[in-house]
Amino acid sequence: MLSRRHLLTGATLLAASAAIPRAWAQAPTGPFKLDPLPYAPSKNEPHIDAQTMEIHHGKHHAAYVNNLNAALAQNAEAAKMPLQEMLANLSKVPESIRTAVRNNGGGHANHTMFWQIMGGSGGEPSGEVKAAIDRDLGGFQKFQTDFNTAGERQFGSGWVFVTVARDGKLTLVAKPNQDTPLMEGQRVLMGNDVWEHAYYLKYQNRRPDYLKAWWNVLDWNKIGQRYAAAKAGTLTV
């Protein structure tokens, strides 16, 4: 039987652990690491729930980082490559680890971008991004509709992206699994994750509802910074 002292000690430890914030960022065990979320997991409520954010970042994204590092531990030369260079040159990655690098490197790059562009209050873009959307994607309303449709039609797991060229031209593209336009040497302005782990706790099988809600958490200032970096040639992932 547990003594009163043991029960009190257990209760004290439980209370103490509850007071400690969850630290999702991990110490790197290879060339890549999981950065903390740039905002609280609850920042995107009610459109994306905190629990989904915690699991998505702290479990799914963490697994991509850990698996990527594990694969690269087998090849010191490949481990020296920047992520965007590695993904753009998968043919140079040893065949024995190529699939693991493709899947997990793509997952790391995609999610790194994903966290950066959220945490905002939605609305509509302005400045150069708005002008580029008007010019290349038919205006914001058409762009939203086309983007959501691409997300709805993506069979199984995948992503919807907007790529940006050095001249600022935007293109809408969908990719399966954790593939990324970086694999074709392109740069990503923004993108949405349509894997079920991104939305299932709140939206279940209602992917269209998630796609519509996601626009409410975009940070167009951050997207504008990515656009400027892409034109300057300094945007990585």
C-alpha positions as CSV (number, residue, x, y, z in Angstrom):
1,M,0.0,0.0,0.0
2,L,1.3,3.5,-0.8
3,S,2.1,5.6,2.2
4,R,0.7,9.1,2.6
5,R,4.2,10.5,2.1
6,H,4.5,8.7,-1.3
7,L,1.1,10.0,-2.3
8,L,2.0,13.5,-1.4
9,T,5.3,13.2,-3.3
10,G,3.6,11.9,-6.4
11,A,1.0,14.7,-6.3
12,T,3.8,17.3,-5.9
13,L,5.7,15.9,-8.9
14,L,2.5,15.8,-11.0
15,A,1.7,19.4,-10.1
16,A,5.3,20.5,-10.9
17,S,5.3,18.7,-14.2
18,A,2.0,20.3,-15.2
19,A,3.5,23.7,-14.5
20,I,6.5,23.1,-16.9
21,P,5.8,24.3,-20.5
22,R,6.1,21.6,-23.1
23,A,9.5,22.0,-24.9
24,W,9.0,20.5,-28.3
25,A,12.4,21.6,-29.7
26,Q,15.0,18.8,-29.4
27,A,18.7,18.8,-29.1
28,P,20.1,17.9,-32.5
29,T,21.5,14.5,-33.0
30,G,22.6,15.2,-36.5
31,P,22.9,18.2,-38.9
32,F,19.2,19.1,-38.6
33,K,17.1,20.1,-35.7
34,L,13.5,20.8,-34.8
35,D,13.1,24.5,-34.0
36,P,10.4,25.5,-31.6
37,L,7.1,26.7,-32.9
38,P,7.3,30.5,-33.4
39,Y,4.1,31.0,-31.4
40,A,2.1,29.2,-28.8
41,P,0.2,26.1,-30.0
42,S,-3.0,27.8,-29.2
43,K,-2.3,30.8,-31.4
44,N,-4.3,29.4,-34.4
45,E,-7.4,28.6,-32.4
46,P,-10.2,28.2,-33.1
47,H,-9.3,27.4,-36.7
48,I,-6.6,24.9,-35.9
49,D,-6.7,23.5,-32.4
50,A,-3.8,23.5,-30.0
51,Q,-3.6,19.8,-29.6
52,T,-3.3,19.3,-33.4
53,M,-0.5,21.9,-33.4
54,E,1.3,20.2,-30.6
55,I,1.1,16.7,-32.1
56,H,1.8,17.9,-35.6
57,H,4.9,19.8,-34.6
58,G,6.2,17.8,-31.6
59,K,5.5,14.3,-33.0
60,H,5.2,14.3,-36.8
61,H,7.7,17.1,-37.7
62,A,10.0,15.8,-35.0
63,A,9.9,12.3,-36.5
64,Y,10.9,13.7,-39.9
65,V,13.9,15.4,-38.4
66,N,15.0,12.4,-36.4
67,N,14.6,10.0,-39.4
68,L,16.5,12.4,-41.7
69,N,19.3,12.6,-39.2
70,A,19.3,8.8,-38.8
71,A,19.6,8.4,-42.6
72,L,22.4,10.9,-42.9
73,A,24.3,9.3,-40.2
74,Q,25.1,6.6,-42.8
75,N,26.8,9.1,-45.1
76,A,28.9,12.0,-43.8
77,E,29.3,13.6,-47.3
78,A,25.5,13.9,-47.8
79,A,25.1,15.2,-44.3
80,K,27.2,18.3,-45.2
81,M,24.7,19.5,-47.8
82,P,22.2,22.3,-47.1
83,L,18.6,20.9,-47.1
84,Q,17.4,22.8,-50.2
85,E,20.5,21.6,-52.1
86,M,20.1,18.0,-50.9
87,L,16.4,17.9,-52.1
88,A,17.3,19.6,-55.4
89,N,20.0,17.0,-56.1
90,L,18.5,13.7,-54.8
91,S,20.3,11.8,-57.6
92,K,23.5,12.7,-55.8
93,V,22.3,11.2,-52.5
94,P,23.3,7.5,-52.2
95,E,20.6,5.2,-53.3
96,S,20.6,3.4,-50.0
97,I,19.3,6.5,-48.2
98,R,17.6,8.4,-51.0
99,T,14.0,7.4,-50.2
100,A,14.5,8.3,-46.5
101,V,16.1,11.6,-47.4
102,R,13.3,12.4,-50.0
103,N,10.5,11.6,-47.5
104,N,11.9,13.0,-44.3
105,G,13.9,15.8,-45.8
106,G,10.8,16.9,-47.7
107,G,8.8,16.6,-44.5
108,H,11.3,18.8,-42.6
109,A,11.4,21.5,-45.4
110,N,7.6,21.5,-45.9
111,H,6.8,21.9,-42.2
112,T,9.5,24.5,-41.6
113,M,7.8,26.6,-44.2
114,F,4.3,25.8,-42.8
115,W,5.0,27.0,-39.3
116,Q,6.5,30.2,-40.6
117,I,3.5,31.4,-42.6
118,M,0.9,30.8,-39.9
119,G,0.2,32.5,-36.6
120,G,-1.4,35.5,-38.2
121,S,-4.9,36.8,-38.5
122,G,-5.6,36.0,-42.2
123,G,-7.2,38.7,-44.3
124,E,-5.9,39.5,-47.7
125,P,-2.3,40.1,-49.0
126,S,-1.1,43.5,-49.9
127,G,1.9,45.1,-51.7
128,E,4.0,43.0,-54.1
129,V,2.3,39.7,-53.1
130,K,-1.1,41.0,-53.9
131,A,0.2,42.4,-57.2
132,A,1.8,39.0,-58.1
133,I,-1.4,37.1,-57.2
134,D,-3.4,39.5,-59.3
135,R,-1.0,39.1,-62.2
136,D,-0.3,35.4,-62.1
137,L,-3.2,33.7,-60.3
138,G,-6.2,35.7,-61.4
139,G,-6.8,37.7,-58.3
140,F,-7.2,36.7,-54.6
141,Q,-10.7,35.2,-54.8
142,K,-9.9,33.0,-57.8
143,F,-6.6,32.1,-56.2
144,Q,-8.3,31.0,-53.0
145,T,-10.8,28.9,-54.9
146,D,-8.2,27.3,-57.1
147,F,-5.9,26.6,-54.1
148,N,-8.7,25.0,-52.1
149,T,-9.9,22.9,-55.0
150,A,-6.3,21.6,-55.5
151,G,-6.2,20.7,-51.9
152,E,-9.6,18.9,-52.0
153,R,-8.6,17.0,-55.1
154,Q,-5.2,15.9,-53.8
155,F,-5.6,12.1,-53.5
156,G,-4.5,10.8,-50.2
157,S,-1.7,12.7,-48.4
158,G,0.1,15.7,-49.9
159,W,0.5,19.4,-50.1
160,V,-0.7,22.4,-52.1
161,F,2.0,25.0,-52.8
162,V,2.6,28.4,-54.4
163,T,6.0,28.5,-55.9
164,V,7.9,31.8,-56.6
165,A,10.5,32.3,-59.3
166,R,13.4,34.8,-59.1
167,D,11.4,37.2,-61.3
168,G,8.5,37.0,-58.8
169,K,6.2,34.8,-60.9
170,L,3.8,32.6,-58.9
171,T,2.6,29.1,-59.8
172,L,0.1,26.9,-58.0
173,V,1.1,23.2,-57.7
174,A,0.1,20.2,-55.7
175,K,2.5,17.4,-54.6
176,P,1.9,14.0,-53.1
177,N,3.3,12.8,-49.8
178,Q,6.2,15.0,-48.6
179,D,7.4,15.9,-52.0
180,T,8.2,19.6,-52.5
181,P,8.9,22.0,-55.4
182,L,12.4,22.2,-53.9
183,M,13.1,18.9,-55.6
184,E,12.8,20.7,-59.0
185,G,15.0,23.5,-57.8
186,Q,12.0,25.8,-57.2
187,R,11.3,28.0,-54.2
188,V,8.1,27.8,-52.1
189,L,6.2,31.0,-51.2
190,M,3.5,29.2,-49.2
191,G,1.8,25.9,-48.8
192,N,-0.8,24.0,-46.9
193,D,-0.5,20.5,-45.5
194,V,-3.4,18.2,-46.5
195,W,-2.2,15.1,-44.7
196,E,-5.0,14.0,-42.3
197,H,-2.7,14.6,-39.2
198,A,-2.9,18.3,-40.0
199,Y,-6.7,18.5,-39.4
200,Y,-8.3,15.2,-38.4
201,L,-8.8,15.9,-34.7
202,K,-10.9,18.9,-35.4
203,Y,-12.3,18.4,-38.9
204,Q,-12.3,14.6,-39.2
205,N,-12.9,13.8,-42.9
206,R,-14.0,17.4,-43.7
207,R,-10.9,18.5,-45.5
208,P,-12.7,21.3,-47.4
209,D,-13.7,22.9,-44.1
210,Y,-10.1,22.8,-42.9
211,L,-8.8,24.3,-46.2
212,K,-11.3,27.2,-45.9
213,A,-10.5,27.8,-42.2
214,W,-6.7,27.7,-42.8
215,W,-6.8,31.1,-44.5
216,N,-7.8,32.7,-41.2
217,V,-4.4,31.9,-39.6
218,L,-2.1,33.1,-42.4
219,D,0.5,35.7,-41.7
220,W,0.7,37.7,-44.9
221,N,3.7,39.8,-43.5
222,K,5.7,36.6,-43.2
223,I,4.6,35.5,-46.7
224,G,5.7,38.9,-48.0
225,Q,9.1,38.5,-46.4
226,R,9.4,35.1,-48.2
227,Y,8.4,36.7,-51.5
228,A,11.1,39.4,-51.1
229,A,13.7,36.7,-50.1
230,A,12.8,34.6,-53.1
231,K,13.3,37.5,-55.5
232,A,16.6,38.3,-53.8
233,G,17.8,34.7,-54.1
234,T,18.1,34.2,-50.3
235,L,15.0,32.1,-49.6
236,T,16.1,28.6,-48.6
237,V,13.2,26.4,-47.5
